[in-house]
Protein backbone atom coordinates (compact mmCIF):
# COMPACT_ATOMS: atom_id res chain seq x y z
CA UNK A 1 0.00 0.00 0.00
CA UNK A 2 1.40 3.40 -0.97
CA UNK A 3 0.98 5.76 1.98
CA UNK A 4 2.14 8.73 -0.08
CA UNK A 5 -0.97 8.90 -2.25
CA UNK A 6 -3.05 12.08 -2.53
CA UNK A 7 -4.46 13.14 0.82
CA UNK A 8 -8.18 12.53 1.39
CA UNK A 9 -10.20 14.55 3.91
CA UNK A 10 -12.40 12.19 5.90
CA UNK A 11 -16.08 12.97 5.34
CA UNK A 12 -17.47 11.39 8.53
CA UNK A 13 -14.74 11.82 11.16
CA UNK A 14 -17.10 10.89 13.99
CA UNK A 15 -17.40 7.28 12.76
CA UNK A 16 -15.64 4.91 15.16
CA UNK A 17 -14.01 3.00 12.33
CA UNK A 18 -12.64 6.01 10.42
CA UNK A 19 -9.11 5.40 9.22
CA UNK A 20 -6.70 8.23 9.97
CA UNK A 21 -3.23 7.97 8.49
CA UNK A 22 -0.81 9.86 6.27
CA UNK A 23 -3.12 9.82 3.29
CA UNK A 24 -6.44 10.21 5.13
CA UNK A 25 -6.79 13.34 7.23
CA UNK A 26 -9.36 14.86 9.57
CA UNK A 27 -10.94 18.28 8.92
CA UNK A 28 -8.91 20.99 10.65
CA UNK A 29 -12.01 22.15 12.53
CA UNK A 30 -13.05 18.69 13.75
CA UNK A 31 -13.53 18.51 17.52
CA UNK A 32 -15.48 15.55 18.94
CA UNK A 33 -18.60 16.79 20.72
CA UNK A 34 -18.62 14.09 23.42
CA UNK A 35 -15.20 14.45 25.01
CA UNK A 36 -14.95 13.60 28.72
CA UNK A 37 -12.08 13.41 31.19
CA UNK A 38 -10.98 9.79 31.55
CA UNK A 39 -11.50 8.14 34.93
CA UNK A 40 -8.28 6.12 35.10
CA UNK A 41 -4.86 6.67 36.69
CA UNK A 42 -2.95 9.13 34.56
CA UNK A 43 0.37 10.86 34.16
CA UNK A 44 -0.85 13.81 32.09
CA UNK A 45 -0.37 17.55 32.57
CA UNK A 46 -2.26 19.02 29.61
CA UNK A 47 -6.01 19.12 30.31
CA UNK A 48 -7.15 18.28 26.78
CA UNK A 49 -4.93 15.18 26.76
CA UNK A 50 -6.88 13.83 29.72
CA UNK A 51 -9.92 13.52 27.47
CA UNK A 52 -11.42 10.88 25.20
CA UNK A 53 -14.78 10.46 23.57
CA UNK A 54 -17.14 8.96 26.14
CA UNK A 55 -17.46 5.56 24.47
CA UNK A 56 -13.67 5.19 24.39
CA UNK A 57 -13.29 6.53 27.92
CA UNK A 58 -15.78 4.01 29.29
CA UNK A 59 -13.99 1.18 27.50
CA UNK A 60 -10.61 2.39 28.78
CA UNK A 61 -11.93 2.32 32.34
CA UNK A 62 -12.92 -1.32 31.92
CA UNK A 63 -9.58 -2.17 30.34
CA UNK A 64 -7.66 -0.57 33.20
CA UNK A 65 -9.77 -2.37 35.80
CA UNK A 66 -9.14 -5.75 34.20
CA UNK A 67 -5.44 -4.99 33.79
CA UNK A 68 -5.19 -4.18 37.49
CA UNK A 69 -6.93 -7.45 38.38
CA UNK A 70 -4.21 -9.19 36.39
CA UNK A 71 -1.49 -7.36 38.31
CA UNK A 72 -0.77 -4.80 35.59
CA UNK A 73 -0.96 -1.16 36.64
CA UNK A 74 -1.42 1.13 33.67
CA UNK A 75 -1.37 4.91 33.40
CA UNK A 76 -2.92 7.12 30.75
CA UNK A 77 -0.29 9.32 29.13
CA UNK A 78 -1.86 11.21 26.22
CA UNK A 79 -5.42 11.24 24.88
CA UNK A 80 -7.20 13.84 22.76
CA UNK A 81 -5.15 16.45 20.93
CA UNK A 82 -6.61 19.35 19.01
CA UNK A 83 -5.50 20.23 15.49
CA UNK A 84 -3.55 23.25 16.71
CA UNK A 85 -1.83 21.21 19.43
CA UNK A 86 -0.63 18.78 16.77
CA UNK A 87 0.58 21.67 14.61
CA UNK A 88 2.82 22.83 17.43
CA UNK A 89 3.90 19.34 18.48
CA UNK A 90 4.99 18.29 15.00
CA UNK A 91 6.75 21.60 14.48
CA UNK A 92 8.78 21.13 17.67
CA UNK A 93 9.75 17.58 16.68
CA UNK A 94 10.72 18.68 13.17
CA UNK A 95 12.89 21.48 14.54
CA UNK A 96 14.63 19.07 16.90
CA UNK A 97 14.99 15.97 14.71
CA UNK A 98 14.39 17.17 11.15
CA UNK A 99 11.09 16.73 9.30
CA UNK A 100 11.92 13.36 7.74
CA UNK A 101 12.70 11.78 11.10
CA UNK A 102 9.75 13.48 12.80
CA UNK A 103 7.49 11.94 10.14
CA UNK A 104 8.44 8.48 11.41
CA UNK A 105 7.00 8.98 14.90
CA UNK A 106 4.73 12.01 14.82
CA UNK A 107 1.74 12.88 12.65
CA UNK A 108 1.24 16.15 10.86
CA UNK A 109 -1.80 18.14 11.97
CA UNK A 110 -5.01 16.56 10.74
CA UNK A 111 -3.39 13.15 10.48
CA UNK A 112 -3.11 12.33 14.16
CA UNK A 113 -5.44 9.68 15.58
CA UNK A 114 -5.40 11.64 18.82
CA UNK A 115 -7.62 14.28 17.18
CA UNK A 116 -10.37 11.64 16.85
CA UNK A 117 -10.71 11.42 20.63
CA UNK A 118 -10.49 7.64 20.23
CA UNK A 119 -6.81 7.18 21.03
CA UNK A 120 -4.94 6.98 24.31
CA UNK A 121 -1.24 6.42 24.83
CA UNK A 122 -0.62 4.34 27.95
CA UNK A 123 2.45 3.58 30.00
CA UNK A 124 3.60 2.07 33.28
CA UNK A 125 6.02 2.51 36.14
CA UNK A 126 8.24 -0.20 34.62
CA UNK A 127 9.35 2.28 31.94
CA UNK A 128 9.32 5.32 34.24
CA UNK A 129 6.01 6.42 32.67
CA UNK A 130 7.73 7.08 29.33
CA UNK A 131 6.45 6.20 25.86
CA UNK A 132 9.19 3.88 24.64
CA UNK A 133 9.38 0.70 22.59
CA UNK A 134 10.59 -1.19 25.67
CA UNK A 135 7.06 -0.86 27.05
CA UNK A 136 6.03 -3.64 24.68
CA UNK A 137 8.27 -6.08 26.55
CA UNK A 138 6.96 -5.21 30.01
CA UNK A 139 4.22 -7.30 31.63
CA UNK A 140 1.83 -4.38 31.06
CA UNK A 141 2.76 -4.05 27.40
CA UNK A 142 2.45 -7.77 26.75
CA UNK A 143 -0.92 -7.86 28.52
CA UNK A 144 -2.17 -5.00 26.33
CA UNK A 145 -1.00 -6.73 23.18
CA UNK A 146 -2.94 -9.85 24.11
CA UNK A 147 -6.05 -8.31 25.64
CA UNK A 148 -6.79 -4.77 24.44
CA UNK A 149 -9.10 -5.99 21.66
CA UNK A 150 -11.41 -7.50 24.28
CA UNK A 151 -12.23 -3.94 25.30
CA UNK A 152 -12.44 -2.49 21.80
CA UNK A 153 -8.85 -1.27 21.33
CA UNK A 154 -6.03 -2.24 19.01
CA UNK A 155 -2.30 -1.58 19.13
CA UNK A 156 -2.38 0.75 16.17
CA UNK A 157 1.30 0.63 15.15
CA UNK A 158 2.61 -2.93 15.64
CA UNK A 159 6.27 -3.92 15.50
CA UNK A 160 7.75 -4.24 12.04
CA UNK A 161 4.98 -2.41 10.19
CA UNK A 162 6.56 0.99 9.50
CA UNK A 163 6.49 0.34 5.75
CA UNK A 164 2.71 -0.09 6.00
CA UNK A 165 1.62 2.41 8.65
CA UNK A 166 4.33 4.99 8.09
CA UNK A 167 5.17 5.06 11.80
CA UNK A 168 7.62 3.38 14.12
CA UNK A 169 6.49 0.67 16.55
CA UNK A 170 4.28 2.15 19.29
CA UNK A 171 3.19 -0.52 21.80
CA UNK A 172 1.65 2.23 23.92
CA UNK A 173 -0.74 3.63 21.29
CA UNK A 174 -4.30 2.32 21.75
CA UNK A 175 -6.99 3.09 19.17
CA UNK A 176 -10.64 2.41 20.00
CA UNK A 177 -12.70 0.69 17.30
CA UNK A 178 -15.33 -1.13 19.36
CA UNK A 179 -15.04 -4.71 20.53
CA UNK A 180 -16.35 -6.41 17.39
CA UNK A 181 -14.10 -4.59 14.92
CA UNK A 182 -11.06 -4.53 17.21
CA UNK A 183 -11.35 -8.30 17.64
CA UNK A 184 -11.60 -8.83 13.89
CA UNK A 185 -8.50 -6.68 13.30
CA UNK A 186 -6.60 -8.49 16.07
CA UNK A 187 -7.49 -11.92 14.72
CA UNK A 188 -6.60 -10.91 11.15
CA UNK A 189 -2.97 -10.16 12.11
CA UNK A 190 -3.23 -7.14 9.81
CA UNK A 191 -2.54 -3.52 10.60
CA UNK A 192 -5.66 -1.38 10.62
CA UNK A 193 -4.45 0.24 7.40
CA UNK A 194 -4.39 -3.17 5.69
CA UNK A 195 -7.67 -4.28 7.23
CA UNK A 196 -9.43 -1.07 6.22
CA UNK A 197 -8.06 -1.27 2.69
CA UNK A 198 -9.29 -4.85 2.39
CA UNK A 199 -12.77 -4.45 3.87
CA UNK A 200 -13.75 -0.76 3.93
CA UNK A 201 -11.97 0.97 1.06
CA UNK A 202 -15.12 1.35 -1.03
CA UNK A 203 -17.03 2.99 1.83
CA UNK A 204 -16.64 6.73 2.51
CA UNK A 205 -15.62 7.47 6.10
Secondary structure by P-SEA (a helix, b strand, c coil): cccccccccccccccccccccccccccccccccccccccccccccccccccccaaaaaaaaaaaaaaaaacbbbbbccccccaaaaaaaaaaaaaaccaaaaaaccccccccccccccbbbbbcccccccccccccccaaaaaaaaccccccccccccccccccccccccccbbbbccaaaaaaaaaacccaaaaaaaccccccc
